[in-house]
Amino acid sequence: MNSRQQKILSAVVEKYTNTAVAVSSEAVAEKYLKGVSSATIRNDMTKLEKDGYLHQPHISAGRIPTDKGYKYFVEEIMKDQELSLMEQKRMQAELLKLKAQHNRLSRTTAKLLSSFTGSFAINRLEKDFSEFGIRELLDNPEFKEVDEFCKVAEALDYIDENIDTILKQVKEGETKIFIGKENPIKEISNCSMVVSPYKTKKGEKGVLAIIGSKRMKYAKNKSLLEYLKKILSSSVVIILVISNL
């Protein structure tokens, strides 16, 4: 893939992430590659589609990223992103405020993560299991069809039983991104997952994970997990987040 095609793929990922609408060559030319003709971009998009990085859901529609396209973007194009100082301070302040209002840290963190991500959050430490925000996740357009809605909702009902399956595919200390069909939970293969195990100062093992639409903001979500890992490294909590960032 040449540099222009990488820019086109990156543009399609960004635009589709924000709109959930297939992206046209005109839209890419107008905002992302000024000075490059729509015809040139359209030819490159056709090549990217033939190579399996983009998909055209309808003949008259633009393109959307495939699992392969997302994976290439995450591994070859995406740059690491840090939370801004303002975001870090806000997260710390909200965590302290919620901790003052609740006794269970797992429930507190689930509510915090849900508020920051507009997502469904689950926290688990051994037998302590909390969840929050399922409505926010299933409100996304990917889950509007009844069959998909029911499939995801049912999988979430048993998510606590699948944590060990997830952890078997992640090395200690790494932050791993699963996209689409790579997802360890096959029932939600239309979602992506970011997983980051960690250890508390007491030596107890925890894991941070985000599961959500393939349109999620991967760099931001990874940054969020890394920062929460830093904050909670001395806390005895395992956190699982289901998100649509």
N, C-alpha and C positions, 0 to 999 in steps of 0.2 A: 504494500500500500504506500503510495507516494505521499508527500507532505500535504498537498492540496486535498487529496482524498481523506487524509486524517482530519483535516480541518472541517471537511464536509460531514464526516461521521460525528465529530465532536459537536458540530452545530445541530445536527439532527437529534442527538441525544439530549442536548440542552433544551432545545425548543420543545421536543416531545415531552420531556420531564415536566416542563412548566405548563403545557397546554393539554396534554393527552389527545392531541389531534395530529394526524399524519402531516409530515412536513414536506412542502413543495420546494422545487428548485428555486422558484422566485423568492420564497421566504428566506432561503439560505443566502441568495445573492443580495437581497436588500439589507440584511442585518449583519451577516457574518463574513461574507466574501465580496465586499464592494470592489468593483473593477473587474470582476470575473463574470462573464456572461451566463445567463440562465441556461443556455444551450450547453455550455461546457460543464456546468454543474450537473445538469440533467444526464449527460453522458457518463460522468463520474458516478452518479448515483445508480445508473443502470449497471455499471461495472461492479459497484459495491453490492448490488442486489444479486448479480450472477455469482459473486464470490461468497454470498451467504451472510453478509454483514447488515443488509437492510432488507426490508420486506414491504411490498406494496399491497395493502389489504384489499384495495379495489382498483380497477383499471384507471379510473379517473382521479384516484386519490394520490397524495404524496407518499412518502416512505416513513416507516418506523424502524427502530433498531431491532434486530433479532437477538437471541441469546448470545450468539457468536459476536455480534456487533457490540453489545454491552461489555462482553468479556474483553474484547480487544481494547475498548475504550478504557476500562478499568486498569488493565495490565500494561498498556503501552502508551496511553495518552494522558490519563488523569494524573494530576499532580496532588501531592499531599496538601491538606488544608488545615490550618489551625483555627480554633475558635477565637474570635476577637476578644480583647480584654474586657469589653463591655459584656459580651456573652458569658465569659467565665465568671465575672463578678455577679451577674444576674443569676446564674446557676447556683453559685455558692449561697447567695442571699436567699433564694427560694428554698434550697435544701434546708438551711438553718430554720427558716420560717415554718416549713412543714414538719420538721423534726420537733419543733416546739408544740405543735398541735396534735401530733400522733405518737403513739408508743412504739409501733412496729416500723422499723427502718425499711423493711422490704415494701410495705404499703406506701410509705412516704416516698420512696424512690420511684415506685411505679407511677404515682400521681405526678411527680416532677417530670419524668420522662414523657408521660402522656401529654402534659401541658406544653413541653418544648417541641414535641414532634407531631402533635395532632394524631396520636397513634394509640394502638392497643399495647399496653405494657404488662409484663408478667415478671414478678420477682420470686425467686425460690432459694431457700437455704435449708438443706436437708428436707424436713417435712413442712417447713414454713413456706406457703405458696400464696402469692397475692396477684391479682390482675386488675387492670383498669384501662378503659378506653376502647372497647371493641367496636362501638358505634362509629368512632372516627375512622378506623381502618376500613370497615365495610361500606363506608360512605363514598369511597373512591369509585370512579367510573368503571374500572376493571371488574368490579364485583357487582355490577348492577343486574346482570343476568341471574335469574333465579338459581340455575344449576351451579354456577360458579359461587354465588353467595352461600348456598347451602354447603358446598364442598369445603370452602374455607372455614365457615363457621363450625362445621363438624370437626375439622382438623384442630381448630383452636380449643375445642372442648377436651381434647386428649393431648394437648401440647406438653403437659407436664410429664407424660409417659414417653416422650420422644427426645428429651434433653440428652440422655446418654447416647442415643443414636447420632445426634448432632456432634457431640464432643469427640466421638471416635474418629471423626474426619478432620479434627483441628489439633495442631501441635500446641504444646504449652507455650504461652507467651506470644503467639502470633495472632494477627488480625486477618482473618480469612473471609473472602467474599464468595458466596455461592450465587450463581445467577440462573434463574429459571429451572431447567431440568436438572441442573447440578444440585439443586436443593435437596438436602438429606431427607426431608419430609415430602415424599412423592405426591401426596394429596394436594399440596399447594405448590405445584411446579410452575404456576403462573406468577410466583413471587420470587423475590431475591432475599438473601440473608447475609448479614455481616456478623461474624462471630469473633469474640476476643476473650479468651480465658485469662485469668489472673489469679494471684495468690494474695491473701491478706497477710498482715504482719504476723499473725498468729499461725500462718502456714496453711490456713484453710483455703480450699480451691473454690474459685468462683468463675462465672462466665458472664460476659456482656454480649448480647446478640440483638440484632435488628432484623425483623422480617417484614417485608412490605412489597409494594408494587415494584415491578422492574423499572419503573420510572423514578425510583428513589434517587435522592441526591447522594451518590455514593461517597464522595469526598467529605461532605459535611457530616454524614452519618458515621464514617470512620473516625473523623475528628472528635465527634461527640462521644463515641465509645472510649477513645483513648483518654479523653479528659476525665470522663467519669471513672475510668479505671484508676486514674491518678488520685482523684478525690476519695474513692472508696477502697483504696489499697489497704487501708487499716480497718475496714469494716467487714464483718462476717456476713456477707450477703451474696447470693447468686442472682443475677438479673437477666431476664429474657425480655426483650422489647420487640413488639410487632408494630412496624411503622410504615409510613408512606412518605418519607422525606424525599 
